[in-house]
């Protein structure tokens, strides 16, 4: 079952990053970013174990945002919100499709986020 819209209690604006292109003269031309307003749900941090440099394990506490299935979102995009506790701009570090149990239907999209300017991963 696809995640019901009633669970997407927040609204935010996605800023889609745009790739640079090269013009006929070999000059880089910046892409034009686009925005989309989406229904979503911000979720508090989830802790996970990761392995960094020199195989040293560490625990990461990462907030997430849930988006409806089919939402156009990529790593590197940003999401801006006014939701209490999640007000501000966040960088999308990872995008994962969550499937229904034992089916090939996407329920929703889960994105790990970090405050803009922060970097994720090791």
C-alpha positions in Angstrom: 0.0 0.0 0.0 1.3 3.4 -0.9 1.9 5.7 2.1 -1.5 7.5 2.6 -1.4 11.3 2.1 -2.9 11.7 5.6 0.5 10.8 7.0 2.3 13.5 5.0 1.5 16.3 7.5 4.1 18.8 6.5 4.8 20.9 3.4 8.2 21.9 2.1 9.9 23.3 -1.0 12.4 21.1 -2.9 15.1 23.0 -4.8 16.4 20.7 -7.6 20.0 21.1 -8.5 20.7 21.6 -12.2 23.8 20.3 -14.0 26.2 22.6 -15.7 26.5 22.4 -19.4 29.2 23.5 -21.9 28.3 26.0 -24.6 29.7 26.0 -28.2 32.7 28.1 -27.0 33.7 25.6 -24.3 32.4 27.8 -21.5 30.6 26.4 -18.5 26.9 27.5 -18.4 25.2 27.1 -15.0 22.0 25.1 -15.0 18.7 26.7 -14.0 17.5 25.2 -10.7 13.8 24.4 -10.3 11.6 24.3 -7.3 8.7 22.0 -6.3 6.3 22.3 -3.3 5.7 18.8 -1.8 3.7 17.2 1.0 6.1 15.4 3.3 6.8 14.3 6.8 9.9 15.2 8.7 11.1 12.4 11.0 13.4 12.7 14.0 17.0 11.2 13.9 17.5 7.5 13.3 20.8 6.1 14.6 22.8 3.8 12.5 26.3 2.2 12.6 28.7 3.2 9.9 32.4 2.4 9.3 34.8 5.3 8.6 38.4 5.6 7.7 40.7 2.8 9.0 37.6 0.6 9.5 36.7 2.5 12.7 32.9 2.1 13.4 30.9 5.1 14.6 27.2 5.9 15.2 25.4 8.5 13.0 22.2 10.2 14.1 20.4 11.3 10.9 17.1 13.2 10.5 14.9 12.1 7.6 12.1 13.3 5.4 9.5 11.1 3.8 8.2 12.0 0.4 5.3 10.6 -1.7 6.2 7.9 -4.2 7.1 9.3 -7.6 8.6 12.6 -6.2 11.5 13.8 -8.3 14.3 14.2 -5.9 18.1 13.6 -6.1 21.1 13.6 -3.8 22.4 17.2 -3.7 19.0 18.8 -3.8 17.9 21.0 -0.9 14.6 21.1 1.0 13.3 24.1 2.8 10.7 24.0 5.6 9.0 26.1 8.2 8.0 23.0 10.3 8.7 23.4 14.0 11.9 21.6 14.8 12.8 21.4 11.1 12.6 25.0 10.1 15.4 25.9 7.7 17.1 24.6 4.6 18.5 21.0 4.5 20.8 19.2 2.1 19.6 15.8 0.9 22.4 13.3 1.4 20.7 10.1 0.3 17.5 9.0 -1.5 16.0 5.6 -0.9 12.8 4.2 -2.3 10.8 2.2 0.3 8.9 -0.7 -1.1 5.7 -2.5 0.1 6.4 -5.8 1.8 6.6 -8.6 -0.7 5.5 -6.4 -3.6 7.3 -4.3 -6.2 5.3 -1.1 -5.4 7.0 1.9 -4.1 5.4 3.1 -0.8 7.3 6.3 -0.3 10.8 7.9 -0.6 13.0 8.3 2.4 15.7 11.0 2.3 18.5 11.5 4.9 18.9 15.2 5.4 21.5 17.5 7.1 21.4 21.2 7.8 22.6 23.2 4.8 26.3 23.6 5.0 26.8 20.4 6.9 28.3 17.4 5.1 27.1 13.8 5.5 29.0 10.6 5.6 32.7 9.9 6.2 
